[in-house]
Amino acid sequence: MSHPAVHVLAGAHGHQGAYDSWGSLALDLHLLAGPDVLLPLLRTHTARDEAFRRSDDSVEAGVLVDPVRRELLLFAQEGAAATMRTRSAALALLRRAWPDWRVRWAYEGQTGLRTRLGLDPADDHSTTGTAYPLFTLGPDDEELADVVPMTAVVTVGADRCHVLDLGADHPLAEGPDLLRRLDDAPRHTAYTAHAGAGLHIDPARRSVGWWLLGAQPRAERAAALWAGWTVEFWEDRWSEHVRAAGGRFAPPAPDHDAALGWGHHPAVAGGVRDDALRLWAGPRDMRAAVVAAAPGALVGHAYLPPVTAERAAAARAVIEAAHRAARGR
C-alpha cells in the first residue's frame, strides 16, 4: 500500500513529472519550504518523466510547478490544507512561502493538472470512471467522533440532513439517483462538526450547490449527470452551504490564529507551522529509510531526493518567515 502524489514541473518546453510513493501524506507541508528549496528537489525527482501513468482515482495528492509563469497548482485528499480547521491557515502560509507566485487549488485533482497542461482530461485509460456511492452515517456512529472526520454532508431542501463517509467520490458523482438512495437513509437533525465536502439539493428549484476541500477527479463529468438542474460549484466555500442549509449544517468556525500556530490549540497540534517545522527538522532520506526497514524487499525510486541539513535549515527559515508574514509581523 502507498499514498502516491504526482509532482509535475512545467515550463516553456513542456512538462515532466514523477510520482512519490508516500508523498500525499504531507505534500502541503513539503511545499511550505518555498521555491528555493523545492525546485532543486523537483528538478532531480521529475527527470525520469513518469507523470500521468497512474489513474486519476489512485493519485491522492499532486502539485504542478511552473517557474516561468510562477504558478503553483496543488491538491491533496488529506492533510492541513484539506482539513476545515487548518485549510485557511495552510493556504495563507503557502502563499507567503511562495511570494509573487500564483497559488491555486486543483479541485479536479490529477484530472485538473492534465487540463492545465492542455492534455485531454478524459484521457485516463487506467480507470473506468465509475462513481462509488458513499456509506451513510447515523447520528450515533462512532466515526462522527473522529478528530478530523472524513465526511460529506448532504442537505436536501429545508428539512433533511444526511452524513456520508467520504471514502470515495463526492456525492455529486451519483447524480440525481442520490436522492432516491437517501430516501431511507439515516437522517440528522443537524450536523455541527467539521466535514470535508458537502452538497445542498433544492428539489423544488432543481438546483445543486457543492463544495469540497480535497479533489474530485472528472468533476465536470459528475456535474453533467445533473441534466436539467442548475449546478453551482462553491469550491472550498463551505459557508455557502451553511447559508443554504438553513441550520442543518452548522460547523464550528475555525480558529485561524491557532491553526497558524499562534498560541497552543490541542485540536490542531500547535498549528500548521509547528507541523511543517517538525517535517523539516533535519536531514532525511526516505528511500534509504525504506531500504533499511525492508532490506530484502524490491524498493523502487519513487521518492523525493534526500534532504540535506542545509536544505532543511533553509526550509525552516522560509516557514518561520511565512508565519511572521501571515501574522502581520
C-alpha atoms as one frame of an Amber mdcrd trajectory, in Angstrom:
protein
   0.000   0.000   0.000   1.214   3.511  -0.761  -0.071   7.078  -0.767   1.041
   8.407  -4.151   1.488  12.024  -5.082   2.376  13.312  -8.542   4.974  16.065
  -8.978   4.946  17.932 -12.297   7.439  20.560 -13.399   6.184  22.690 -16.303
   7.805  25.375 -18.378   8.350  26.846 -21.809   9.447  23.487 -23.255   6.631
  21.302 -21.974   6.463  19.337 -18.752   7.929  16.353 -16.957   6.880  14.604
 -13.799   7.134  11.643 -11.471   5.359  10.029  -8.550   6.287   9.962  -4.880
   5.015   6.736  -3.333   4.282   8.333   0.049   4.130  11.971  -0.980   0.443
  12.575  -0.322   0.839  12.341   3.453   2.461  15.762   3.815   2.565  17.392
   0.389   1.332  20.745   1.683   3.941  20.782   4.461   6.672  19.950   1.968
   5.628  22.880  -0.202   5.931  25.282   2.724   9.713  25.081   2.200   9.263
  27.505  -0.711  10.637  27.504  -4.275  14.342  27.885  -3.488  14.327  24.617
  -1.533  11.720  22.686  -3.516  12.678  23.442  -7.106  16.112  21.696  -6.963
  14.473  18.616  -5.442  11.689  18.596  -8.032  14.096  19.012 -10.944  16.008
  15.942  -9.807  12.892  13.946  -8.993  10.917  14.691 -12.182  13.827  13.986
 -14.534  12.500  10.432 -15.019   9.360  11.913 -16.628   6.829   9.339 -15.468
   3.835  11.628 -14.936   0.219  10.618 -15.540   0.818   6.874 -15.704  -1.467
   6.249 -12.742  -5.234   6.602 -12.810  -6.728   9.874 -11.613  -8.640   7.994
  -8.901  -5.491   6.466  -7.427  -3.437   9.653  -7.010  -4.079  11.180  -3.584
  -2.172  14.445  -3.962  -0.249  16.382  -6.535   1.491  19.600  -7.477   2.303
  21.361 -10.724   5.094  23.943 -10.531   5.706  26.326 -13.424   8.710  28.612
 -12.711   8.203  30.524 -15.971   4.613  31.510 -15.208   5.326  31.433 -11.460
   2.348  29.211 -10.889   1.794  26.602  -8.184  -1.207  24.290  -8.608  -1.819
  21.668  -5.934  -4.345  19.264  -4.455  -4.466  16.784  -1.587  -7.133  14.498
  -0.188  -5.923  14.890   3.397  -3.576  16.979   5.478  -3.543  20.532   6.789
  -4.627  22.130   3.505  -7.536  19.692   3.088  -8.934  19.966   6.619 -11.558
  22.530   7.595  -9.780  23.538  10.823  -6.479  24.347   9.149  -7.124  24.907
   5.422  -7.228  28.703   5.530  -4.063  28.851   7.624  -2.209  26.340   5.454
  -3.006  28.229   2.254  -2.140  31.561   3.864   1.290  30.228   4.841   1.766
  28.624   1.438   1.109  31.880  -0.412   3.660  33.651   1.742   6.209  30.875
   1.318   5.833  31.300  -2.473   5.695  35.116  -2.770   4.814  36.551  -6.179
   3.602  33.137  -7.314   0.016  32.323  -8.234  -1.047  29.577  -5.814  -4.223
  27.694  -6.765  -6.054  24.534  -5.714  -6.690  21.835  -8.355 -10.208  20.750
  -7.415 -10.249  18.011 -10.081  -7.013  16.501  -8.805  -4.780  14.898 -11.405
  -7.548  15.473 -13.991  -7.133  19.199 -13.336  -3.348  19.067 -13.701  -3.691
  17.419 -17.095  -6.249  20.026 -18.142  -3.898  22.838 -17.105  -1.205  21.351
 -19.381  -3.557  21.187 -22.362  -3.842  17.406 -22.197  -7.152  15.637 -22.741
  -8.798  15.472 -19.282 -10.694  12.373 -20.391  -7.515  10.521 -21.362  -7.424
   8.431 -18.198  -7.209   4.927 -19.646  -6.468   3.063 -16.430  -9.771   3.832
 -14.724 -13.396   3.142 -15.512 -14.590   6.490 -14.208 -17.266   4.675 -12.200
 -18.745   6.544  -9.226 -18.563   4.786  -5.867 -21.550   5.522  -3.587 -20.639
   6.616  -0.087 -21.825   4.890   3.080 -24.343   6.842   5.122 -23.647   7.500
   8.790 -26.276   7.700  11.502 -26.259  10.278  14.303 -24.786   7.740  16.746
 -21.998   6.336  14.552 -18.594   6.371  16.227 -16.961   7.781  13.089 -18.502
  11.174  13.802 -16.401  11.499  16.939 -13.159  11.402  14.937 -10.850  14.408
  15.358 -10.828  15.096  11.611 -13.911  13.343  10.227 -13.755  12.351   6.556
 -17.398  13.157   5.982 -19.611  14.659   3.307 -22.750  16.486   4.400 -25.816
  16.341   2.150 -28.742  18.624   2.923 -31.978  18.408   0.973 -34.499  21.231
   0.907 -35.184  22.772   4.299 -35.688  19.664   6.417 -33.229  16.866   5.563
 -29.618  16.298   6.538 -27.544  13.202   5.768 -23.910  12.484   6.593 -21.831
  10.217   4.358 -18.446   8.599   4.827 -16.166  10.462   2.411 -14.118   7.434
   1.429 -14.502   7.659  -2.348 -16.190  10.018  -4.777 -18.036  13.196  -3.851
 -21.806  12.548  -3.562 -22.251  14.842  -6.579 -20.899  11.985  -8.708 -24.038
   9.889  -8.100 -26.264  12.371  -9.902 -29.993  12.662  -9.054 -30.051   8.955
  -8.130 -28.524  10.128  -4.843 -31.916  11.500  -3.781 -33.618   8.150  -4.222
 -30.835   6.315  -2.414 -31.082   8.638   0.574 -34.870   8.312   0.952 -34.462
   5.580   3.565 -31.015   6.627   4.858 -30.402   7.787   8.446 -31.195  11.457
   8.990 -29.631  14.032  11.273 -31.464  16.896  12.879 -28.349  18.933  12.077
 -24.637  18.344  11.565 -22.436  20.596  13.686 -18.985  19.066  13.254 -16.299
  19.583  10.614 -16.563  17.974   7.201 -14.504  17.531   4.073 -17.196  18.056
   1.448 -20.839  18.946   1.070 -23.825  19.111  -1.225 -27.081  21.060  -0.916
 -30.002  19.970  -3.067 -33.106  22.084  -3.622 -35.573  19.752  -5.390 -38.205
  22.470  -5.819 -35.832  24.722  -7.725 -33.897  21.787  -9.225 -30.637  23.333
  -8.066 -27.471  21.876  -6.549 -24.596  23.572  -4.761 -21.465  21.628  -3.864
 -18.034  22.168  -2.291 -15.003  20.177  -1.218 -11.628  20.600   0.448  -9.904
  17.757  -1.382 -10.321  16.842  -5.043 -12.868  15.122  -7.261 -11.441  13.636
 -10.470 -13.596  14.294 -13.545 -15.814  16.733 -11.637 -17.198  18.233 -14.843
 -18.416  14.787 -15.890 -20.064  14.360 -12.487 -21.830  17.726 -12.725 -23.137
  16.792 -16.180 -25.107  13.921 -14.610 -27.484  16.530 -13.182 -29.056  17.276
 -16.562 -31.872  19.801 -16.228 -30.565  21.015 -12.856 -28.666  24.197 -12.059
 -25.308  23.134 -10.604 -23.146  25.665  -8.738 -19.620  24.839  -7.596 -18.657
  26.619  -4.378 -15.000  25.469  -4.449 -13.950  25.363  -0.755 -16.536  27.903
   0.410 -18.449  25.690   2.816 -20.024  28.860   4.226 -22.249  28.891   1.124
 -23.587  25.510   2.211 -24.171  26.794   5.736 -26.308  29.630   4.355 -28.257
  27.369   2.013 -28.900  24.640   4.604 -30.894  26.828   6.983 -29.295  25.490
  10.167 -28.986  21.869   9.060 -25.240  22.263   8.575 -23.504  24.429  11.163
 -19.829  23.503  11.723 -17.727  25.444  14.232 -15.762  28.359  12.802 -12.046
  27.501  12.508  -9.645  29.320  14.827  -7.350  30.838  12.204  -4.756  32.123
  14.667  -4.463  28.777  16.449  -4.262  26.940  13.145  -1.384  29.154  12.024
   0.483  28.340  15.219  -0.337  31.486  17.208  -0.555  30.013  20.679  -1.480
  26.438  21.532  -4.625  24.654  20.419  -4.837  20.893  21.103  -7.159  20.243
  18.165  -4.570  21.405  15.638  -1.453  20.129  17.412   0.106  23.559  17.764
  -0.696  24.727  14.248   0.469  24.245  10.684   3.791  25.989  11.303   4.740
  23.515  14.019   3.843  20.520  11.850   5.927  21.915   8.997   8.898  22.598
  11.262   8.783  19.012  12.513   8.766  17.708   8.947  11.817  19.846   8.098
  13.582  19.295  11.430  16.729  17.868   9.847  18.207  15.786   7.019  16.277
  12.777   5.734  16.409  10.175   3.009  13.060   8.457   2.588  14.263   5.804
   0.169  17.212   4.888   2.390  14.827   4.570   5.335  12.578   2.190   3.376
  15.562   0.086   2.268  16.816  -0.097   5.851  13.392  -1.156   7.113  12.968
  -3.838   4.429  16.415  -4.837   3.151  15.078  -7.867   1.298  12.275  -6.035
  -0.500  12.297  -4.655  -4.021  12.374  -0.889  -3.456  11.908   1.470  -6.377
  12.954   5.079  -6.764   9.590   6.802  -6.350  10.754   9.058  -3.523  11.915
  12.652  -3.329  15.714  13.029  -3.317  17.494  13.156   0.067  17.203  16.376
   2.037  20.465  17.759   3.421  20.827  19.522   6.747  21.427  22.789   4.881
  18.226  22.443   2.854  16.248  21.557   5.960  17.544  24.670   7.717  16.666
  26.810   4.689  13.155  25.335   4.688  12.657  26.138   8.368  13.720  29.744
   7.734  11.107  30.056   4.968   8.404  28.553   7.196   9.178  30.945  10.039
   9.205  33.937   7.679   5.882  32.884   6.161   4.426  32.523   9.630   5.551
  36.002  10.650   4.080  37.465   7.458   0.777  35.634   7.951   0.545  37.057
  11.478   1.299  40.528  10.184   4.653  40.800  11.936
